[in-house]
Amino acid sequence: MNVRRLVTLGLTCLWATQSLSQGFAGLGTEAEGFAIPEKGTSFDFPRDHGPHPDYRIEWWYVTANLKGPDDTDYGIQWTLFRTALEPQEREGWDSPQLWMGHAAVTTPDAHFVAERLARGGIGQAGVTVEPFSAWIDEWNMSGDTLMAVDLSAQGEDFGYQLTLSSDTDFVPQGRNGYSVKSAEGQASYYYSQPFYTVSGTLDLPDGPVEVTGQAWLDREWSSQPLSDSQTGWDWFSLHFDSGDKMMGFVLRDSVNADYTSATWIAADGTPTPLPNGALSAAALERTRVAGREVPTTWRVTLPERGVDVTLSALNTQSWMDTRFPYWEGPVMFDGSHTGRGYLEMTGYD
């Protein structure tokens, strides 16, 4: 067994241990010793584009809705996760930082997925700020700044090389970036860049496809973002044809009422946060996916903005068969508004 397989096996065991903790994927685990998000803290860019090792959990999350030359719809995902086993930072193999990467391409007929694991401190994965670079093995998101980056990933049956750029400021989610996740007050720091334009190439089994479209980056970090009774979430990022955007999520709870949050983002980038209860999301149709019933058609309403739309999955079988399995894929919607977006659903066991 080579060194890389040994490292991967060890990391798999460590991630599996994390998954046994409270809440979905351990996100409800007590954060003893780690920093906790505080109200009133302002983002400091570009520093906050980089890692925050005093917090337990963090991610750099990109989704994109794309079209090929023949008007076929595609979607991609690129995610780098960081989690810390303990709050004391150390160098080399003693680093407590674990890294995990997910990449996917979705077509109307197929869903391709790859996953990478890495140990911090040895250069296999990480994030630097100036110039910006986030990487795990050969997967990379990099550019002079996070406003304009090249994005790449490869799997056994797919790959992509994309260029993302925006001239609109990053958008804080929640109250100035303080995103509350439960009635008990668990929270994260959370901002987005939902205004990227995209161009590039998908490498698929039938050959390369030139694509263009729009992408959405989510940046989030915390130490205990969920309560221990929250079992998963349904998260929506919507690009309206009007140029406006909307982020919304429902955190499902096995004990208490579900918790919702939403942000209306005007076409000029101005965010309006909406409180718990403003967003409603109801599953209309379920599909058998990877041996479980998963909602793949939704009615989403935000009455304050006149939103009442029906979302349908581009490919109902967009299952991420990774260490923490979940559903993630592009959606189209119509009704009071039209457009495209992304749907992520976790905790459907």
KEKOL-946951 format. One record per residue (C-alpha): x, y, z; residue number from 1. Coordinates in nm, 3 decimals. Example, Ala and Ser with C-alpha at 12.3 -4.5 7.8 and 13.67 -1.06 7.14 Angstrom:
<u=1.230, v=-0.450, w=0.780, fipa=1>
<u=1.367, v=-0.106, w=0.714, fipa=2>
! end
This chain:
<u=0.000, v=0.000, w=0.000, fipa=1>
<u=0.153, v=0.334, w=-0.106, fipa=2>
<u=0.182, v=0.645, w=0.110, fipa=3>
<u=-0.107, v=0.822, w=-0.062, fipa=4>
<u=-0.344, v=0.529, w=0.002, fipa=5>
<u=-0.237, v=0.520, w=0.366, fipa=6>
<u=-0.301, v=0.892, w=0.402, fipa=7>
<u=-0.641, v=0.861, w=0.233, fipa=8>
<u=-0.738, v=0.568, w=0.457, fipa=9>
<u=-0.637, v=0.761, w=0.767, fipa=10>
<u=-0.826, v=1.071, w=0.659, fipa=11>
<u=-1.134, v=0.865, w=0.579, fipa=12>
<u=-1.133, v=0.730, w=0.935, fipa=13>
<u=-1.091, v=1.082, w=1.077, fipa=14>
<u=-1.376, v=1.225, w=0.867, fipa=15>
<u=-1.593, v=0.925, w=0.961, fipa=16>
<u=-1.527, v=0.996, w=1.330, fipa=17>
<u=-1.638, v=1.355, w=1.274, fipa=18>
<u=-1.960, v=1.234, w=1.109, fipa=19>
<u=-2.065, v=1.044, w=1.421, fipa=20>
<u=-2.097, v=1.373, w=1.609, fipa=21>
<u=-2.417, v=1.567, w=1.671, fipa=22>
<u=-2.619, v=1.727, w=1.393, fipa=23>
<u=-2.571, v=1.661, w=1.023, fipa=24>
<u=-2.202, v=1.581, w=0.950, fipa=25>
<u=-2.110, v=1.679, w=1.304, fipa=26>
<u=-2.204, v=2.045, w=1.254, fipa=27>
<u=-2.393, v=2.049, w=1.583, fipa=28>
<u=-2.094, v=1.932, w=1.788, fipa=29>
<u=-1.996, v=2.149, w=2.084, fipa=30>
<u=-1.724, v=2.397, w=1.985, fipa=31>
<u=-1.516, v=2.387, w=2.303, fipa=32>
<u=-1.186, v=2.569, w=2.255, fipa=33>
<u=-1.274, v=2.709, w=1.912, fipa=34>
<u=-1.373, v=3.066, w=1.825, fipa=35>
<u=-1.744, v=3.148, w=1.797, fipa=36>
<u=-1.894, v=3.403, w=1.552, fipa=37>
<u=-2.002, v=3.728, w=1.716, fipa=38>
<u=-2.261, v=3.983, w=1.610, fipa=39>
<u=-2.129, v=4.314, w=1.480, fipa=40>
<u=-1.807, v=4.178, w=1.332, fipa=41>
<u=-1.724, v=4.329, w=0.993, fipa=42>
<u=-1.560, v=4.138, w=0.711, fipa=43>
<u=-1.200, v=4.227, w=0.633, fipa=44>
<u=-1.126, v=4.167, w=0.264, fipa=45>
<u=-0.911, v=4.023, w=0.123, fipa=46>
<u=-0.802, v=3.863, w=0.453, fipa=47>
<u=-1.136, v=3.688, w=0.505, fipa=48>
<u=-1.107, v=3.514, w=0.169, fipa=49>
<u=-0.839, v=3.303, w=0.340, fipa=50>
<u=-0.865, v=3.035, w=0.610, fipa=51>
<u=-0.968, v=3.091, w=0.972, fipa=52>
<u=-0.796, v=2.807, w=1.164, fipa=53>
<u=-0.930, v=2.924, w=1.502, fipa=54>
<u=-1.277, v=2.821, w=1.377, fipa=55>
<u=-1.360, v=2.452, w=1.344, fipa=56>
<u=-1.541, v=2.445, w=1.008, fipa=57>
<u=-1.503, v=2.638, w=0.683, fipa=58>
<u=-1.572, v=2.611, w=0.310, fipa=59>
<u=-1.521, v=2.772, w=-0.031, fipa=60>
<u=-1.820, v=2.661, w=-0.239, fipa=61>
<u=-1.884, v=2.731, w=-0.609, fipa=62>
<u=-2.183, v=2.629, w=-0.820, fipa=63>
<u=-2.247, v=2.734, w=-1.179, fipa=64>
<u=-2.540, v=2.717, w=-1.420, fipa=65>
<u=-2.402, v=2.679, w=-1.773, fipa=66>
<u=-2.515, v=2.639, w=-2.134, fipa=67>
<u=-2.344, v=2.473, w=-2.428, fipa=68>
<u=-2.344, v=2.589, w=-2.792, fipa=69>
<u=-2.664, v=2.391, w=-2.863, fipa=70>
<u=-2.842, v=2.548, w=-2.561, fipa=71>
<u=-2.805, v=2.233, w=-2.346, fipa=72>
<u=-2.804, v=2.305, w=-1.973, fipa=73>
<u=-2.516, v=2.197, w=-1.750, fipa=74>
<u=-2.411, v=2.252, w=-1.392, fipa=75>
<u=-2.083, v=2.230, w=-1.202, fipa=76>
<u=-1.982, v=2.225, w=-0.839, fipa=77>
<u=-1.638, v=2.291, w=-0.686, fipa=78>
<u=-1.597, v=2.284, w=-0.309, fipa=79>
<u=-1.306, v=2.294, w=-0.066, fipa=80>
<u=-1.389, v=2.211, w=0.297, fipa=81>
<u=-1.161, v=2.265, w=0.597, fipa=82>
<u=-1.222, v=2.120, w=0.942, fipa=83>
<u=-0.999, v=2.126, w=1.249, fipa=84>
<u=-0.959, v=1.843, w=1.497, fipa=85>
<u=-0.848, v=2.090, w=1.766, fipa=86>
<u=-0.795, v=2.468, w=1.791, fipa=87>
<u=-0.417, v=2.465, w=1.839, fipa=88>
<u=-0.240, v=2.510, w=1.505, fipa=89>
<u=0.078, v=2.310, w=1.440, fipa=90>
<u=0.303, v=2.264, w=1.139, fipa=91>
<u=0.366, v=1.968, w=0.910, fipa=92>
<u=0.208, v=1.630, w=0.975, fipa=93>
<u=0.110, v=1.748, w=1.324, fipa=94>
<u=-0.138, v=2.000, w=1.178, fipa=95>
<u=-0.492, v=1.937, w=1.306, fipa=96>
<u=-0.643, v=2.065, w=0.979, fipa=97>
<u=-0.828, v=1.823, w=0.751, fipa=98>
<u=-0.927, v=1.919, w=0.395, fipa=99>
<u=-1.185, v=1.767, w=0.164, fipa=100>
<u=-1.270, v=1.858, w=-0.195, fipa=101>
<u=-1.586, v=1.782, w=-0.396, fipa=102>
<u=-1.629, v=1.837, w=-0.768, fipa=103>
<u=-1.921, v=1.751, w=-0.994, fipa=104>
<u=-2.061, v=1.805, w=-1.341, fipa=105>
<u=-2.432, v=1.763, w=-1.406, fipa=106>
<u=-2.589, v=1.714, w=-1.748, fipa=107>
<u=-2.953, v=1.632, w=-1.832, fipa=108>
<u=-2.855, v=1.265, w=-1.852, fipa=109>
<u=-2.558, v=1.215, w=-1.619, fipa=110>
<u=-2.403, v=1.329, w=-1.292, fipa=111>
<u=-2.026, v=1.294, w=-1.244, fipa=112>
<u=-1.869, v=1.319, w=-0.896, fipa=113>
<u=-1.518, v=1.314, w=-0.752, fipa=114>
<u=-1.383, v=1.361, w=-0.399, fipa=115>
<u=-1.039, v=1.437, w=-0.257, fipa=116>
<u=-0.903, v=1.421, w=0.100, fipa=117>
<u=-0.591, v=1.590, w=0.231, fipa=118>
<u=-0.406, v=1.656, w=0.555, fipa=119>
<u=-0.312, v=2.013, w=0.639, fipa=120>
<u=0.046, v=2.124, w=0.698, fipa=121>
<u=0.208, v=1.933, w=0.414, fipa=122>
<u=0.109, v=2.150, w=0.116, fipa=123>
<u=-0.142, v=1.906, w=-0.031, fipa=124>
<u=-0.431, v=2.148, w=0.023, fipa=125>
<u=-0.477, v=2.502, w=0.144, fipa=126>
<u=-0.576, v=2.861, w=0.069, fipa=127>
<u=-0.364, v=3.173, w=0.021, fipa=128>
<u=-0.500, v=3.526, w=-0.012, fipa=129>
<u=-0.265, v=3.742, w=-0.225, fipa=130>
<u=-0.265, v=3.622, w=-0.494, fipa=131>
<u=-0.569, v=3.410, w=-0.421, fipa=132>
<u=-0.537, v=3.033, w=-0.450, fipa=133>
<u=-0.748, v=2.751, w=-0.305, fipa=134>
<u=-0.635, v=2.399, w=-0.391, fipa=135>
<u=-0.646, v=2.032, w=-0.308, fipa=136>
<u=-0.406, v=1.818, w=-0.510, fipa=137>
<u=-0.435, v=1.947, w=-0.871, fipa=138>
<u=-0.781, v=2.099, w=-0.826, fipa=139>
<u=-0.747, v=2.475, w=-0.806, fipa=140>
<u=-0.931, v=2.806, w=-0.785, fipa=141>
<u=-0.684, v=3.087, w=-0.837, fipa=142>
<u=-0.638, v=3.443, w=-0.957, fipa=143>
<u=-0.484, v=3.773, w=-0.861, fipa=144>
<u=-0.796, v=3.833, w=-0.650, fipa=145>
<u=-1.113, v=3.638, w=-0.574, fipa=146>
<u=-1.302, v=3.870, w=-0.810, fipa=147>
<u=-1.147, v=3.694, w=-1.111, fipa=148>
<u=-1.037, v=3.332, w=-1.087, fipa=149>
<u=-0.966, v=3.025, w=-1.293, fipa=150>
<u=-1.139, v=2.712, w=-1.167, fipa=151>
<u=-1.044, v=2.354, w=-1.248, fipa=152>
<u=-1.107, v=1.999, w=-1.132, fipa=153>
<u=-1.083, v=1.649, w=-1.274, fipa=154>
<u=-1.247, v=1.317, w=-1.203, fipa=155>
<u=-1.235, v=0.974, w=-1.361, fipa=156>
<u=-1.496, v=1.061, w=-1.627, fipa=157>
<u=-1.499, v=1.440, w=-1.635, fipa=158>
<u=-1.312, v=1.764, w=-1.589, fipa=159>
<u=-1.353, v=2.136, w=-1.636, fipa=160>
<u=-1.149, v=2.452, w=-1.683, fipa=161>
<u=-1.352, v=2.767, w=-1.625, fipa=162>
<u=-1.290, v=3.140, w=-1.585, fipa=163>
<u=-1.507, v=3.334, w=-1.338, fipa=164>
<u=-1.518, v=3.711, w=-1.301, fipa=165>
<u=-1.735, v=3.978, w=-1.139, fipa=166>
<u=-1.732, v=4.356, w=-1.094, fipa=167>
<u=-1.996, v=4.350, w=-0.816, fipa=168>
<u=-1.897, v=4.351, w=-0.448, fipa=169>
<u=-1.924, v=4.044, w=-0.227, fipa=170>
<u=-2.263, v=4.009, w=-0.061, fipa=171>
<u=-2.301, v=3.955, w=0.316, fipa=172>
<u=-2.564, v=3.699, w=0.416, fipa=173>
<u=-2.773, v=3.734, w=0.731, fipa=174>
<u=-2.720, v=4.054, w=0.932, fipa=175>
<u=-2.404, v=4.202, w=0.780, fipa=176>
<u=-2.255, v=3.856, w=0.741, fipa=177>
<u=-2.373, v=3.710, w=1.073, fipa=178>
<u=-2.597, v=3.424, w=0.960, fipa=179>
<u=-2.817, v=3.273, w=1.233, fipa=180>
<u=-2.899, v=2.905, w=1.186, fipa=181>
<u=-3.132, v=2.818, w=1.476, fipa=182>
<u=-3.370, v=2.959, w=1.734, fipa=183>
<u=-3.102, v=2.874, w=1.991, fipa=184>
<u=-2.868, v=3.118, w=1.820, fipa=185>
<u=-2.608, v=2.902, w=1.644, fipa=186>
<u=-2.454, v=3.109, w=1.365, fipa=187>
<u=-2.180, v=3.140, w=1.106, fipa=188>
<u=-1.999, v=3.412, w=0.919, fipa=189>
<u=-2.132, v=3.393, w=0.564, fipa=190>
<u=-2.085, v=3.592, w=0.243, fipa=191>
<u=-2.141, v=3.521, w=-0.126, fipa=192>
<u=-2.037, v=3.627, w=-0.473, fipa=193>
<u=-2.348, v=3.550, w=-0.680, fipa=194>
<u=-2.254, v=3.769, w=-0.977, fipa=195>
<u=-1.976, v=3.574, w=-1.147, fipa=196>
<u=-1.996, v=3.537, w=-1.524, fipa=197>
<u=-1.842, v=3.214, w=-1.652, fipa=198>
<u=-1.681, v=3.079, w=-1.967, fipa=199>
<u=-1.472, v=2.773, w=-2.031, fipa=200>
<u=-1.474, v=2.404, w=-2.118, fipa=201>
<u=-1.629, v=2.089, w=-1.976, fipa=202>
<u=-1.446, v=1.764, w=-2.051, fipa=203>
<u=-1.710, v=1.491, w=-2.082, fipa=204>
<u=-1.701, v=1.130, w=-2.207, fipa=205>
<u=-1.837, v=1.241, w=-2.547, fipa=206>
<u=-1.578, v=1.516, w=-2.581, fipa=207>
<u=-1.518, v=1.878, w=-2.477, fipa=208>
<u=-1.806, v=2.126, w=-2.454, fipa=209>
<u=-1.759, v=2.504, w=-2.459, fipa=210>
<u=-1.988, v=2.667, w=-2.203, fipa=211>
<u=-2.093, v=3.006, w=-2.070, fipa=212>
<u=-2.313, v=3.102, w=-1.779, fipa=213>
<u=-2.323, v=3.235, w=-1.426, fipa=214>
<u=-2.173, v=3.114, w=-1.098, fipa=215>
<u=-2.226, v=3.158, w=-0.726, fipa=216>
<u=-1.956, v=3.144, w=-0.456, fipa=217>
<u=-2.045, v=3.083, w=-0.091, fipa=218>
<u=-1.790, v=3.145, w=0.185, fipa=219>
<u=-1.879, v=3.035, w=0.534, fipa=220>
<u=-1.700, v=2.958, w=0.860, fipa=221>
<u=-1.805, v=2.872, w=1.214, fipa=222>
<u=-1.739, v=2.627, w=1.495, fipa=223>
<u=-2.092, v=2.503, w=1.572, fipa=224>
<u=-2.326, v=2.629, w=1.297, fipa=225>
<u=-2.615, v=2.392, w=1.379, fipa=226>
<u=-2.801, v=2.281, w=1.687, fipa=227>
<u=-2.763, v=1.917, w=1.780, fipa=228>
<u=-3.122, v=1.835, w=1.672, fipa=229>
<u=-3.092, v=1.981, w=1.319, fipa=230>
<u=-3.073, v=1.687, w=1.082, fipa=231>
<u=-3.011, v=1.855, w=0.746, fipa=232>
<u=-3.100, v=2.142, w=0.518, fipa=233>
<u=-3.253, v=2.241, w=0.186, fipa=234>
<u=-3.055, v=2.531, w=0.035, fipa=235>
<u=-3.153, v=2.734, w=-0.272, fipa=236>
<u=-2.946, v=2.984, w=-0.474, fipa=237>
<u=-3.155, v=3.146, w=-0.746, fipa=238>
<u=-3.051, v=3.362, w=-1.043, fipa=239>
<u=-3.363, v=3.547, w=-1.162, fipa=240>
<u=-3.382, v=3.649, w=-1.528, fipa=241>
<u=-3.440, v=4.004, w=-1.401, fipa=242>
<u=-3.082, v=4.011, w=-1.268, fipa=243>
<u=-3.188, v=3.983, w=-0.903, fipa=244>
<u=-3.069, v=3.691, w=-0.687, fipa=245>
<u=-3.201, v=3.506, w=-0.383, fipa=246>
<u=-3.043, v=3.277, w=-0.126, fipa=247>
<u=-3.263, v=3.077, w=0.106, fipa=248>
<u=-3.242, v=2.772, w=0.327, fipa=249>
<u=-3.458, v=2.554, w=0.549, fipa=250>
<u=-3.284, v=2.378, w=0.839, fipa=251>
<u=-3.486, v=2.071, w=0.930, fipa=252>
<u=-3.514, v=1.990, w=1.301, fipa=253>
<u=-3.608, v=1.661, w=1.465, fipa=254>
<u=-3.723, v=1.830, w=1.788, fipa=255>
<u=-3.806, v=2.195, w=1.725, fipa=256>
<u=-3.969, v=2.385, w=1.439, fipa=257>
<u=-3.768, v=2.409, w=1.119, fipa=258>
<u=-3.559, v=2.726, w=1.086, fipa=259>
<u=-3.545, v=2.936, w=0.768, fipa=260>
<u=-3.337, v=3.224, w=0.639, fipa=261>
<u=-3.330, v=3.417, w=0.312, fipa=262>
<u=-3.154, v=3.708, w=0.149, fipa=263>
<u=-3.296, v=3.906, w=-0.143, fipa=264>
<u=-3.008, v=4.042, w=-0.353, fipa=265>
<u=-3.096, v=4.323, w=-0.593, fipa=266>
<u=-2.936, v=4.332, w=-0.937, fipa=267>
<u=-2.696, v=4.603, w=-0.813, fipa=268>
<u=-2.578, v=4.376, w=-0.530, fipa=269>
<u=-2.775, v=4.534, w=-0.244, fipa=270>
<u=-2.882, v=4.262, w=0.004, fipa=271>
<u=-3.199, v=4.256, w=0.211, fipa=272>
<u=-3.194, v=3.986, w=0.481, fipa=273>
<u=-3.527, v=3.823, w=0.567, fipa=274>
<u=-3.603, v=3.669, w=0.910, fipa=275>
<u=-3.697, v=3.318, w=1.013, fipa=276>
<u=-4.037, v=3.233, w=0.865, fipa=277>
<u=-4.025, v=3.470, w=0.568, fipa=278>
<u=-3.925, v=3.189, w=0.329, fipa=279>
<u=-4.142, v=2.886, w=0.259, fipa=280>
<u=-4.029, v=2.574, w=0.074, fipa=281>
<u=-4.261, v=2.279, w=0.012, fipa=282>
<u=-4.165, v=1.956, w=-0.162, fipa=283>
<u=-4.403, v=1.882, w=-0.450, fipa=284>
<u=-4.251, v=1.565, w=-0.599, fipa=285>
<u=-4.004, v=1.307, w=-0.473, fipa=286>
<u=-3.775, v=1.084, w=-0.673, fipa=287>
<u=-3.605, v=0.757, w=-0.585, fipa=288>
<u=-3.237, v=0.851, w=-0.567, fipa=289>
<u=-2.959, v=0.623, w=-0.443, fipa=290>
<u=-3.208, v=0.409, w=-0.254, fipa=291>
<u=-3.395, v=0.692, w=-0.080, fipa=292>
<u=-3.680, v=0.931, w=-0.150, fipa=293>
<u=-3.551, v=1.281, w=-0.227, fipa=294>
<u=-3.763, v=1.589, w=-0.312, fipa=295>
<u=-3.666, v=1.708, w=-0.661, fipa=296>
<u=-3.954, v=1.947, w=-0.735, fipa=297>
<u=-4.021, v=2.234, w=-0.496, fipa=298>
<u=-4.254, v=2.527, w=-0.448, fipa=299>
<u=-4.057, v=2.819, w=-0.301, fipa=300>
<u=-4.227, v=3.138, w=-0.186, fipa=301>
<u=-4.099, v=3.467, w=-0.047, fipa=302>
<u=-4.416, v=3.680, w=-0.016, fipa=303>
<u=-4.230, v=3.997, w=0.080, fipa=304>
<u=-4.076, v=4.000, w=-0.271, fipa=305>
<u=-4.371, v=3.844, w=-0.455, fipa=306>
<u=-4.179, v=3.523, w=-0.521, fipa=307>
<u=-4.386, v=3.209, w=-0.585, fipa=308>
<u=-4.193, v=2.969, w=-0.807, fipa=309>
<u=-4.175, v=2.599, w=-0.888, fipa=310>
<u=-3.824, v=2.453, w=-0.905, fipa=311>
<u=-3.744, v=2.143, w=-1.110, fipa=312>
<u=-3.415, v=1.954, w=-1.115, fipa=313>
<u=-3.217, v=1.939, w=-1.439, fipa=314>
<u=-3.123, v=1.582, w=-1.342, fipa=315>
<u=-3.311, v=1.422, w=-1.052, fipa=316>
<u=-3.023, v=1.178, w=-0.995, fipa=317>
<u=-2.771, v=1.445, w=-0.887, fipa=318>
<u=-2.652, v=1.247, w=-0.587, fipa=319>
<u=-2.314, v=1.324, w=-0.432, fipa=320>
<u=-2.192, v=0.980, w=-0.327, fipa=321>
<u=-1.924, v=1.115, w=-0.096, fipa=322>
<u=-1.824, v=1.060, w=0.268, fipa=323>
<u=-2.117, v=1.278, w=0.373, fipa=324>
<u=-2.372, v=1.194, w=0.100, fipa=325>
<u=-2.608, v=1.465, w=-0.022, fipa=326>
<u=-2.800, v=1.584, w=-0.326, fipa=327>
<u=-2.671, v=1.883, w=-0.523, fipa=328>
<u=-2.764, v=1.994, w=-0.872, fipa=329>
<u=-2.890, v=2.268, w=-1.103, fipa=330>
<u=-3.257, v=2.363, w=-1.115, fipa=331>
<u=-3.484, v=2.566, w=-1.341, fipa=332>
<u=-3.785, v=2.757, w=-1.213, fipa=333>
<u=-4.092, v=2.942, w=-1.333, fipa=334>
<u=-4.406, v=3.099, w=-1.188, fipa=335>
<u=-4.393, v=3.455, w=-1.057, fipa=336>
<u=-4.028, v=3.467, w=-1.171, fipa=337>
<u=-3.815, v=3.266, w=-1.411, fipa=338>
<u=-3.453, v=3.167, w=-1.401, fipa=339>
<u=-3.199, v=2.904, w=-1.300, fipa=340>
<u=-3.020, v=2.815, w=-0.982, fipa=341>
<u=-2.883, v=2.542, w=-0.759, fipa=342>
<u=-3.036, v=2.318, w=-0.495, fipa=343>
<u=-2.848, v=2.141, w=-0.217, fipa=344>
<u=-3.019, v=1.893, w=0.015, fipa=345>
<u=-2.854, v=1.713, w=0.305, fipa=346>
<u=-2.971, v=1.463, w=0.566, fipa=347>
<u=-3.187, v=1.246, w=0.341, fipa=348>
<u=-3.085, v=0.907, w=0.472, fipa=349>
! end
